[in-house]
């Protein structure tokens, strides 16, 4: 979430945005309840209209 929304705003979203995709919980509550982090992330993406090409995170070139 930090890569997409920035460190500060991602914390706000995680604690306040209610996600239908994880049973009407916030991301923080869903993770604490045992939801798979990927499912939580995809629920955030759906609500925040993150385009499919950015749902896997930013590309980081391998080193070495």
N, C-alpha and C positions, 0 to 999 in steps of 0.2 A: 504494500500500500504506500510505503514511503516513496518508492520510485515514481509512482503514478500521481500521488497527491501532495507529496512533501511531508516531512516528518511531523510538523505540527498539525496540519489539517487531517492527516491520516488518523491521528489519535482522536480527534474530534469525531470523525466519521465512525471509527470503531466503537466508540462509546455511546453514540447518539442515534445513528442511522438504523432504523428498524428494517430488517430484511425479510421479505416474505419467503424467499428461497430457503431460509433456515428456520422456518416456523415462527416468524414474527419476533425474532430476537435481534439484538445488536450483534455485531461481529464479535465483540468481547464476550458477550454472554454465550453465543453459539460455540466459540472455542472452549470456553470453560465447561460447557455442557457435553463436550466430546465430539462436536462436528469436525469433519475433516477440514483442515485449513484450505484446501483447494476448493471445496464446496462453498466455504464462506467467502473466499475471494471471488468466485464466479457470481455469487449472489450480490456482492458489492458491485461488481462490473455491470450486472444487469440493471441495477437501480441507478447507477451513475453514468450509464451509457458509455462505458469504456469500449472502444472499438475492438473487434476480434484480434486485430494485429498487435494490440498492446496488452492483451490478457495474459501472455506468457512472460511479461516483464521485458525490460530493455535488453537489447543484445549487448553482450560483453564479449569482446574478442578474447580468445584464449591467449595466454602468455606462454612464451617459451617455445 
